[in-house]
């Protein structure tokens, strides 16, 4: 059974940090590019960041460059998102997704909201709440 399980969400004040994790099982984790995607209240799925299979290529949406860091440990079948200097605008449910950078590249340019069809596997999400 394929599973992606996010953890690490919680409540934090503006300026704080959180580290999200996404543990994969049931498929060859190292064979998939991985992304973090989020859904803020009342909004669609917004792409945050993508990392390639080997962890060498990391791409960020403009809003997160310099504040968020994506990484992965293929030996542990785990994807991470270090989030620093959080603001209330970062309040959202954060999802990890497995798929292909080649498919995702046009989405990064157009910035259209993602759908469930845009990735092969999805986690259930973890809530991040930034409150002042």
C-alpha positions as CSV (number, residue, x, y, z in Angstrom):
1,X,0.0,0.0,0.0
2,X,1.4,3.4,-1.0
3,X,1.5,5.9,1.8
4,X,2.8,9.4,2.3
5,X,2.4,10.6,5.9
6,X,3.1,14.2,6.8
7,X,4.0,15.4,10.3
8,X,5.5,18.3,12.0
9,X,2.7,20.8,11.6
10,X,1.5,22.9,14.5
11,X,0.9,26.3,15.8
12,X,3.6,29.0,15.8
13,X,3.9,32.7,16.2
14,X,5.0,35.0,13.3
15,X,8.8,34.7,12.8
16,X,8.8,31.2,14.1
17,X,10.0,28.0,12.4
18,X,8.6,24.5,11.8
19,X,10.1,21.5,10.1
20,X,7.7,19.3,8.2
21,X,8.4,15.6,7.4
22,X,6.8,13.3,4.9
23,X,7.4,9.6,5.3
24,X,6.9,7.4,2.3
25,X,6.2,3.7,2.0
26,X,4.9,1.2,-0.5
27,X,6.8,2.6,-3.5
28,X,10.3,3.4,-4.6
29,X,10.8,6.8,-3.0
30,X,14.1,7.5,-4.7
31,X,12.5,7.1,-8.1
32,X,10.1,10.0,-7.7
33,X,10.6,13.7,-7.7
34,X,8.8,15.2,-4.7
35,X,6.9,18.4,-4.0
36,X,5.3,20.3,-1.2
37,X,2.0,21.9,-1.9
38,X,-0.3,23.8,0.4
39,X,-3.9,24.8,0.7
40,X,-4.6,28.0,2.6
41,X,-8.1,28.6,4.0
42,X,-10.5,29.3,1.1
43,X,-7.9,28.8,-1.6
44,X,-6.8,26.2,-4.0
45,X,-3.6,24.0,-3.9
46,X,-0.5,26.2,-4.2
47,X,2.8,24.8,-5.2
48,X,5.6,25.5,-2.6
49,X,8.7,23.6,-3.6
50,X,10.0,20.6,-5.6
51,X,13.1,18.4,-5.3
52,X,14.4,15.9,-7.8
53,X,15.1,12.3,-7.1
54,X,18.7,12.7,-6.0
55,X,18.1,15.8,-3.9
56,X,20.3,17.9,-6.1
57,X,17.8,20.1,-7.9
58,X,15.6,22.3,-5.6
59,X,13.0,24.7,-6.9
60,X,10.9,27.1,-5.0
61,X,7.9,29.3,-5.7
62,X,8.9,33.0,-5.4
63,X,7.0,33.4,-2.1
64,X,9.1,30.8,-0.3
65,X,12.6,31.3,-1.8
66,X,15.0,32.1,1.1
67,X,12.6,31.2,3.8
68,X,11.8,27.5,3.1
69,X,14.3,24.7,2.4
70,X,13.3,21.4,0.9
71,X,15.4,18.3,1.4
72,X,15.1,14.5,1.3
73,X,16.8,11.4,2.7
74,X,16.2,8.6,0.3
75,X,17.7,6.0,2.8
76,X,15.0,7.0,5.2
77,X,12.2,7.4,2.6
78,X,11.6,10.9,4.0
79,X,11.0,14.3,2.5
80,X,11.4,17.5,4.6
81,X,10.4,21.1,4.5
82,X,12.2,23.5,6.9
83,X,10.1,26.7,7.2
84,X,11.6,29.8,8.7
85,X,10.4,33.3,9.3
86,X,6.8,32.2,9.1
87,X,4.0,34.7,8.7
88,X,0.2,34.5,9.1
89,X,0.0,34.1,5.3
90,X,1.7,30.7,5.7
91,X,-1.3,29.3,7.6
92,X,-2.4,26.3,5.5
93,X,-2.5,22.5,5.2
94,X,0.7,21.3,3.7
95,X,0.8,18.2,1.5
96,X,3.7,16.2,0.1
97,X,3.3,14.8,-3.4
98,X,5.2,12.3,-5.5
99,X,5.5,12.7,-9.3
100,X,7.7,14.1,-12.0
101,X,9.5,17.4,-12.4
102,X,9.1,17.2,-16.2
103,X,5.3,17.3,-15.7
104,X,5.4,19.9,-13.0
105,X,7.6,22.5,-14.8
106,X,4.7,24.0,-16.7
107,X,2.7,24.3,-13.5
108,X,5.5,26.2,-11.9
109,X,5.4,28.8,-14.7
110,X,1.7,29.2,-15.0
111,X,1.1,29.1,-11.3
112,X,-2.3,27.6,-11.8
113,X,-3.7,25.8,-8.7
114,X,-2.7,22.2,-8.6
115,X,-5.3,19.4,-8.6
116,X,-5.0,15.8,-7.3
117,X,-4.4,14.7,-10.9
118,X,-1.1,16.6,-10.9
119,X,0.8,14.1,-8.8
120,X,0.9,10.3,-8.6
121,X,0.7,10.1,-4.8
122,X,-0.4,12.5,-2.1
123,X,-0.2,12.6,1.7
124,X,-3.1,13.5,3.9
125,X,-1.7,16.9,4.9
126,X,-0.5,18.5,8.1
127,X,-1.9,21.7,9.5
128,X,0.3,24.7,10.0
129,X,-1.2,27.7,11.9
130,X,0.7,30.9,12.3
131,X,-1.0,33.2,14.8
132,X,-0.3,36.6,16.1
